[in-house]
Amino acid sequence: MFVPKLSGNGVVGEAIALLGALIMSHNLFLHSALVLSRKIPGTKRDINIMRDACIYFLIESGFTLFVAFLINVAMIYVTGTACKADDISGENADRCNDITLNSASFLLQNMLGRSSSTIYAIALVASEQSSAITGTYAGQFIM
């Protein structure tokens, strides 16, 4: 089994950032509010219906977190593969030392081809829109 180890400068901050990217508190507030607004058939005192509803809500949350986890693992895998390649150029090796959202597209170009950076840009815009919408919607429930 793979057990990650934290060693080096700044890795704790990176691990916390990865965890924060995966579990976003405003989405947990939003999901809780959306679950409360659902109609559950039967009486509220029927324990079997409530138990089934809780199980389905848990499966729904778990599935979305698992998909987000798989996407994060894929991103880290591509980054690690590109930065540890034997035929990496000097310029790209320097970029691997400090990867940001702006410089990450070179990894995709090297690994998956030229059009992958365009797909990456579209994914960033979609992610930005999703975050803005869910943050605003969750704020409405909190206030």
C-alpha positions as CSV (number, residue, x, y, z in Angstrom):
1,M,0.0,0.0,0.0
2,F,1.2,3.5,-0.8
3,V,1.8,5.7,2.2
4,P,2.7,9.3,1.5
5,K,5.5,10.9,3.4
6,L,5.9,14.6,4.0
7,S,9.5,15.7,3.8
8,G,11.1,19.0,2.7
9,N,10.2,22.6,3.0
10,G,6.6,23.7,2.4
11,V,5.1,20.2,1.9
12,V,2.7,20.6,4.9
13,G,1.2,23.7,3.2
14,E,0.9,21.9,-0.1
15,A,-0.8,18.9,1.6
16,I,-3.3,21.3,3.3
17,A,-3.9,23.1,0.0
18,L,-4.6,19.8,-1.7
19,L,-7.1,18.8,1.1
20,G,-8.7,22.3,0.9
21,A,-9.1,21.9,-2.9
22,L,-10.8,18.6,-2.4
23,I,-13.1,19.4,0.5
24,M,-14.5,22.9,0.1
25,S,-16.5,24.0,3.1
26,H,-18.9,26.2,1.2
27,N,-19.9,23.2,-0.9
28,L,-20.6,21.2,2.3
29,F,-22.9,24.0,3.4
30,L,-24.5,24.1,0.0
31,H,-25.0,20.3,-0.1
32,S,-26.5,20.3,3.5
33,A,-29.0,23.1,2.5
34,L,-29.9,21.3,-0.7
35,V,-30.5,18.0,1.2
36,L,-32.8,19.8,3.7
37,S,-34.9,21.1,0.9
38,R,-35.6,17.7,-0.6
39,K,-39.0,16.0,0.0
40,I,-38.8,12.6,1.7
41,P,-41.8,10.4,1.2
42,G,-43.7,9.1,4.2
43,T,-43.9,10.5,7.7
44,K,-40.9,12.1,9.4
45,R,-41.1,9.5,12.2
46,D,-40.6,6.5,9.9
47,I,-37.0,5.5,10.8
48,N,-36.5,3.2,7.8
49,I,-37.3,6.0,5.2
50,M,-35.0,8.4,7.1
51,R,-32.2,5.8,7.2
52,D,-32.5,5.1,3.5
53,A,-32.5,8.8,2.7
54,C,-29.3,9.3,4.8
55,I,-27.7,6.4,3.0
56,Y,-28.5,7.9,-0.4
57,F,-27.3,11.3,0.7
58,L,-24.0,9.7,1.9
59,I,-23.5,7.9,-1.3
60,E,-24.1,11.0,-3.3
61,S,-21.6,13.0,-1.3
62,G,-19.1,10.2,-1.3
63,F,-19.3,9.7,-5.0
64,T,-18.7,13.4,-5.8
65,L,-15.7,13.5,-3.3
66,F,-14.3,10.3,-4.9
67,V,-14.5,11.8,-8.4
68,A,-12.7,15.0,-7.2
69,F,-10.1,12.8,-5.6
70,L,-9.5,10.9,-8.9
71,I,-9.1,14.2,-10.8
72,N,-6.6,15.4,-8.2
73,V,-4.6,12.1,-8.4
74,A,-4.6,12.4,-12.2
75,M,-3.3,15.9,-12.1
76,I,-0.5,15.0,-9.6
77,Y,0.4,11.9,-11.7
78,V,0.8,14.0,-14.9
79,T,2.9,16.6,-13.0
80,G,5.1,14.0,-11.5
81,T,5.6,12.1,-14.8
82,A,6.4,15.2,-16.7
83,C,8.8,16.6,-14.2
84,K,10.7,13.4,-13.6
85,A,11.1,12.5,-17.3
86,D,14.6,11.7,-18.6
87,D,14.3,13.8,-21.7
88,I,13.0,17.0,-20.1
89,S,14.6,20.2,-21.4
90,G,16.4,22.6,-19.1
91,E,13.7,25.3,-19.4
92,N,10.9,22.8,-18.5
93,A,13.0,21.5,-15.6
94,D,13.2,25.0,-14.2
95,R,9.4,25.3,-14.6
96,C,8.9,22.2,-12.5
97,N,10.5,23.9,-9.5
98,D,7.7,26.4,-9.2
99,I,4.5,25.2,-10.9
100,T,1.6,27.6,-10.9
101,L,-1.8,27.7,-12.8
102,N,-0.1,29.8,-15.5
103,S,2.8,27.5,-16.0
104,A,1.0,24.2,-15.7
105,S,-0.1,24.1,-19.3
106,F,3.4,23.2,-20.5
107,L,3.1,19.9,-18.6
108,L,0.0,19.0,-20.5
109,Q,1.6,20.0,-23.8
110,N,4.6,17.8,-23.2
111,M,2.5,14.8,-22.0
112,L,-0.7,14.9,-24.0
113,G,-0.1,17.1,-27.0
114,R,-0.7,20.7,-28.1
115,S,-4.5,20.8,-27.9
116,S,-4.5,19.7,-24.2
117,S,-3.5,23.2,-23.0
118,T,-6.7,24.6,-24.7
119,I,-8.7,22.0,-22.9
120,Y,-6.9,22.9,-19.7
121,A,-7.9,26.6,-20.2
122,I,-11.5,25.7,-20.8
123,A,-11.5,23.5,-17.6
124,L,-10.1,26.4,-15.6
125,V,-12.8,28.7,-16.8
126,A,-15.5,26.1,-16.0
127,S,-14.0,25.6,-12.6
128,E,-14.0,29.3,-11.9
129,Q,-17.6,29.6,-12.9
130,S,-18.6,26.6,-10.8
131,S,-16.8,28.0,-7.8
132,A,-18.4,31.4,-8.1
133,I,-21.9,30.0,-8.6
134,T,-21.7,27.5,-5.7
135,G,-20.0,30.1,-3.4
136,T,-22.8,32.6,-4.0
137,Y,-25.5,30.0,-3.7
138,A,-24.1,28.7,-0.4
139,G,-23.8,32.2,0.9
140,Q,-27.5,32.7,0.3
141,F,-28.3,29.7,2.4
142,I,-25.9,30.8,5.2
143,M,-27.3,34.3,5.4
